[in-house]
Amino acid sequence: MSPLDLLRAAGPLLWVLLALSLYVVYLTAMRIQAMRRLGQDASALIERARAITAESGPAAALAEVDRSAHPAPAVQVLRAGLHRADRGPDAAVSAMQSALLAEDSRLYAGLSALSTAAQVAPLLGLLGTVIGMVRSFLVFSQTSAPTPAQLATGISEALVNTAAGLVVAIIAYVARNALRARADRIATQAERVREDLPGWLTPRLAAAHVPTPVVSLPPRPEVSLSFDGAHR
């Protein structure tokens, strides 16, 4: 039996697995392209923004970040913090936290679908295996002495679906883990920016709010009243 005959004998579940494999490959390719764009190194821009913040303030650093148009999540978090820097470190941290959540949704998009495909593909292969074995046993019910060719149809369906389900699951599982590791590295740089930016702003805010010296007045003389000389 040729490989083409095996594929034909595998039944309709094989076409479902083939469609699932095409979806996994397409989603993996799209996420690799997105990770390549989002994973551009932003260390030089972050250091430049830190220096500008120390020298000219958050507004100048924000203008520099906007001019760069860098797509990295760390830069988006930095932009959100600098935009709210004039309201204090707490407002900047809150804005950066919101931006970090939005960037996480971009980084980890599609990974849950790959995880689902890695779990469903073996189950579909197992279902095809059961259907193939049922077909093989039906041959015994129809004839007392089945030929190898009659048994081969159900057995080939079982084995081909099992192999196809495992192959799709392995591809989806490996792709999901590799993409997640890449997303974790990118998210770490964004979290580091969220932790470092309040330290950039603290010296400038402290210099802008120098306390006014309090002039102490000399103590007033105490006046005591005595009633010892009162008339009896």
C-alpha positions in Angstrom: 0.0 0.0 0.0 1.4 3.3 -1.1 1.6 6.4 1.2 -1.2 8.0 -0.9 -3.4 5.0 -0.3 -2.7 5.2 3.5 -3.8 8.8 3.5 -6.9 8.0 1.6 -7.7 5.2 4.0 -7.1 7.4 7.1 -10.7 8.7 7.0 -12.1 12.2 7.4 -10.4 12.9 10.7 -7.1 13.1 8.9 -8.3 16.1 7.0 -9.3 17.8 10.3 -5.8 17.2 11.6 -4.3 18.5 8.3 -6.4 21.7 8.7 -5.3 22.0 12.3 -1.7 21.6 11.3 -2.0 24.4 8.7 -3.6 26.7 11.4 -0.7 25.9 13.8 1.9 26.6 11.2 0.2 29.9 10.1 -0.2 31.1 13.7 3.4 30.2 14.6 4.7 32.1 11.6 2.6 35.2 12.4 3.7 35.2 16.1 7.4 34.8 15.1 7.0 37.8 12.8 5.3 39.8 15.6 8.0 38.7 18.2 10.7 39.8 15.8 9.2 43.3 15.6 8.4 43.6 19.3 11.7 42.2 20.4 13.9 44.9 19.0 16.4 46.0 21.5 15.4 49.2 23.2 18.3 49.5 25.7 19.9 52.5 23.9 16.7 54.4 23.7 15.9 53.7 27.4 19.4 54.9 28.5 19.0 58.0 26.3 15.6 58.8 27.9 17.1 58.4 31.4 19.9 60.8 30.6 17.5 63.4 29.1 15.1 63.0 32.1 18.0 63.8 34.5 19.1 66.8 32.4 16.0 68.3 30.9 13.0 66.7 32.5 10.4 64.1 31.6 8.8 66.3 28.9 12.0 66.3 26.8 12.5 62.6 27.3 8.9 62.0 26.2 9.6 64.0 23.0 12.7 61.9 22.3 10.7 58.6 22.8 7.9 59.8 20.5 10.4 60.7 17.8 11.9 57.2 17.9 8.6 55.4 17.2 10.1 52.2 18.7 7.6 49.3 18.8 9.1 47.5 21.8 6.7 47.0 24.8 9.4 48.5 27.1 9.2 51.8 25.1 5.4 51.8 25.3 5.6 51.4 29.1 8.3 54.2 29.2 6.1 56.5 27.1 3.1 56.0 29.4 5.2 56.7 32.5 6.8 59.9 31.1 3.4 61.1 30.0 2.1 61.1 33.6 5.5 62.0 35.2 4.3 65.6 35.9 1.7 64.2 38.3 4.2 62.4 40.5 5.7 58.9 40.7 2.5 57.2 41.8 0.6 58.4 38.7 3.5 57.4 36.5 3.6 53.9 38.0 -0.2 53.5 37.6 0.0 54.5 33.9 2.9 52.1 33.3 1.0 49.3 35.0 -1.9 49.8 32.6 0.5 50.0 29.6 2.2 46.8 30.8 -1.1 44.9 30.9 -1.9 46.1 27.3 1.5 45.0 26.1 1.3 41.6 27.7 -1.9 41.0 25.8 0.0 41.7 22.6 3.0 39.6 23.6 1.1 36.5 24.6 -1.6 36.6 21.9 -2.1 33.3 20.2 -0.2 31.2 22.7 -3.4 29.9 24.3 -4.6 28.8 20.8 -1.3 26.9 20.3 -1.7 25.3 23.7 -5.3 24.2 22.9 -4.1 22.8 19.6 -1.4 20.8 21.4 -4.0 19.3 23.6 -6.7 18.6 21.0 -4.5 17.1 18.3 -3.7 13.9 20.2 -7.3 13.5 21.2 -8.3 13.7 17.5 -5.7 11.2 16.7 -6.9 8.9 19.4 -10.5 9.2 18.1 -9.2 8.3 14.6 -7.5 5.3 16.1 -10.6 4.1 17.8 -12.6 4.5 14.6 -10.0 2.5 12.7 -10.0 -0.3 15.2 -13.8 -0.5 15.1 -13.6 -0.9 11.3 -11.1 -3.7 11.7 -13.4 -5.5 14.1 -16.4 -5.0 11.8 -14.5 -7.0 9.2 -14.5 -10.0 11.6 -18.2 -9.7 12.0 -18.8 -9.7 8.2 -16.5 -12.6 7.3 -15.1 -15.5 9.2 -11.7 -15.4 7.5 -10.8 -11.8 6.6 -7.9 -11.2 4.3 -5.0 -9.0 5.2 -6.2 -6.4 2.7 -9.5 -6.2 4.4 -7.9 -5.7 7.8 -5.4 -3.2 6.5 -8.0 -0.5 5.9 -9.0 -0.1 9.5 -5.5 -0.6 10.9 -4.0 1.9 8.6 -6.7 4.4 9.5 -5.9 3.9 13.2 -2.1 4.3 12.8 -2.1 7.2 10.4 -4.5 9.3 12.6 -2.4 8.5 15.7 0.8 9.6 14.0 -0.8 12.7 12.5 -2.2 13.8 15.9 1.1 13.4 17.6 3.0 15.3 14.9 0.6 18.3 15.2 0.7 18.2 19.0 4.5 18.2 19.0 4.7 21.1 16.6 2.2 23.2 18.5 3.7 22.4 21.9 7.3 23.3 20.8 6.1 26.5 19.0 4.1 27.6 22.1 7.0 27.1 24.5 9.5 28.8 22.2 7.2 31.8 21.7 6.4 32.0 25.4 10.1 32.1 26.3 10.7 34.9 23.8 7.7 36.8 25.2 8.9 36.4 28.7 12.3 38.0 27.8 10.6 40.9 26.1 8.2 41.4 29.1 11.1 41.4 31.5 12.6 44.5 29.9 9.2 46.3 30.1 8.9 45.4 33.8 12.4 46.7 34.5 11.4 50.0 33.0 8.4 50.2 35.2 10.6 49.6 38.3 13.3 52.1 37.3 11.3 55.1 36.1 10.2 56.3 39.6 13.9 56.4 40.5 14.5 58.8 37.6 11.8 61.1 38.7 12.5 61.3 42.4 15.6 63.6 42.3 13.8 66.1 40.1 10.7 66.1 42.2 12.8 66.5 45.3 14.6 69.5 43.8 11.3 71.1 42.6 9.9 70.9 46.1 12.6 72.4 48.3 11.1 73.3 51.7 11.0 77.0 52.6 13.1 77.7 55.7 11.0 78.6 58.7 12.1 81.8 60.5 11.8 81.3 64.2 10.6 84.3 66.3 12.2 85.2 69.6 10.2 84.1 72.6 7.8 86.7 74.1 8.4 87.8 77.6 6.1 86.3 80.1 3.9 88.7 82.2 2.9 87.5 85.6 0.1 89.0 87.7 0.3 88.9 91.5 -2.6 89.6 93.8 -0.7 89.4 97.1 -1.1 93.2 97.8 -4.9 93.1 97.5 -6.9 95.1 100.2 -8.4 93.0 103.0 
